[in-house]
Amino acid sequence: MKKAIVLTTAALALVACAPAGSQQPAASGKKEISFLVFETPNLTPEYWDAAIKRVTDKHPDIAVKKLVAPSAGERNAYAKQLLASGQLPDVLQAIAPSGLAESGNLYAWSEEELKNYTYPRSNPLGGKIYQLPYNSQPTPLVYYNKTLFAEAGITAPPTTYAELLEVSAKLKAKGINPFVVGGGGKDAFAAGYIWIALVGADVYAQQPDFLVKRRGGQAKFSDPVFAKATQKFADLVGKGYIDKAGLSRDYPSTEKAFLDGKGAMYPMGSWFAASADANKPPFDIGVFAWPTDDGKVVVPSYTGGGPIVNAKSKNLEAARTFALEFNQNAANNDVLVKTDAAIIAINGYQPPQMGPVYNATLEVFKSGQVVNAFTVETGDDSLLPGVGDKVFALAQEIIAGKTDGAAAAKALDEEWVKAGGQ
């Protein structure tokens, strides 16, 4: 908490010092913009500094003040905090536009500005695109330790949910923790990936517009299809397949636990492939999509992740120029692929040569039905403000054995109503 307060104060101070007026130059004569980023084990301070420099080297008239969110999981709430204080940064990376754009705070990208993107209409809000859709991220896939699978007599990854239960039982019988999860400290989001996988496999594969219906009052989280998927999560906990020690781990510690061999399966976003290839553990890593009941391959994924731009920026033209170049700069994208296993959704982009885990991740991504990834939707089908945080809090409770599927689904409906939904 102390770290968050320090960062928040620093960020507010940096944004507050931006000069007033239109297209304001810094003392150096450059057009100064603020840029909100977040850090992860892959996206380090050095990564962001180098990526920013590649853009400013190409556009030397732009000066950038980098701001850092308290944590990756808190970045959306942090952006809204800055907005509420009248200090929204000029450019914000991978921040959900929902809750920011509706009152006219965000710049809507034109068709011309979106022409180079593979999925230019991803995540519309009211028919407008506010976030550059430059990166597809399967969220999650299941990464697994091939050595631990072999020790338990498992010769292939599961392809159906029944097989996943059999695999988990075999692992547990050998004294091997089936699933590594996280969710401790400030990184509550790390507790939610099994639930996100189940919603993709069991809900969105059947009803891809479920959240659109939820917003319109035609569906509820307590409906059987969603509650049943949630109960599967609770059942995995009840069977002892999910390591409750994960509730004490933050996100970096969760990744380390898997790489240290403390569990056989690790449900995580595709960005993990970069760490797996760069920090190769003493075992081979495989990957599969969370299994469905009937064996159909379903991949929850999100395309977006690019910058959003403050429509009221005092240097709007510079902010737009910076945002577009940041995500279309070939060197930036090459580095992002190598460091965060990004799947770049820009026409004509060719990724650099990558390692086996990334290549396997890409193969799985291309092999199945792609559906939205629950909790990270940012368009007209996004969760209402605060509901995402409730999902992660409930995921922690499920892992702790404090609630079941029906109760968690009901609690989400109650949170939805509190947030102003039907």
Number of C-alpha atoms within 10 A of each C-alpha: 9 8 9 15 11 11 17 19 10 14 22 18 12 16 22 15 9 21 16 12 10 12 18 19 20 16 9 9 11 17 21 24 27 22 24 24 22 22 18 13 14 18 15 12 15 10 15 16 12 13 18 20 16 17 24 17 10 12 15 12 15 21 22 22 16 21 21 19 20 22 18 20 20 17 22 20 17 21 21 18 15 16 15 11 10 12 19 28 28 30 28 27 20 21 26 26 27 22 17 20 21 11 7 11 17 23 20 21 18 12 12 7 13 18 12 16 20 18 19 23 19 21 26 18 20 10 11 18 24 30 32 28 26 26 24 19 25 26 26 30 29 24 27 25 23 20 16 22 21 12 13 19 13 17 11 11 19 20 18 18 18 15 16 18 16 14 21 26 19 18 25 19 12 12 11 20 21 29 28 25 32 30 27 20 12 17 20 25 24 26 30 27 26 26 23 25 31 26 26 28 27 20 21 23 22 13 14 14 15 19 22 17 14 19 19 13 11 11 16 22 22 19 13 13 16 21 21 20 23 27 21 18 23 25 18 18 19 15 12 16 19 25 18 20 15 23 22 16 23 20 25 14 17 24 21 14 18 21 21 12 19 18 22 24 27 26 27 22 20 26 23 25 30 23 21 21 20 15 10 14 16 11 14 15 21 18 24 21 28 27 25 22 13 10 15 16 21 24 29 28 25 23 27 27 20 21 29 31 29 25 21 15 26 21 24 21 14 23 30 22 13 26 23 18 18 22 24 18 14 15 14 21 25 19 17 23 22 23 21 23 31 25 23 25 19 20 12 10 16 11 17 11 11 15 16 16 24 26 15 16 26 19 13 18 24 12 13 14 14 19 23 23 23 27 20 20 22 23 21 17 23 23 25 19 19 13 20 21 18 18 25 22 17 24 30 24 17 27 28 18 14 13 16 22 21 19 17 25 24 16 17 19 20 15 20 23 13 14 14 10 16 15
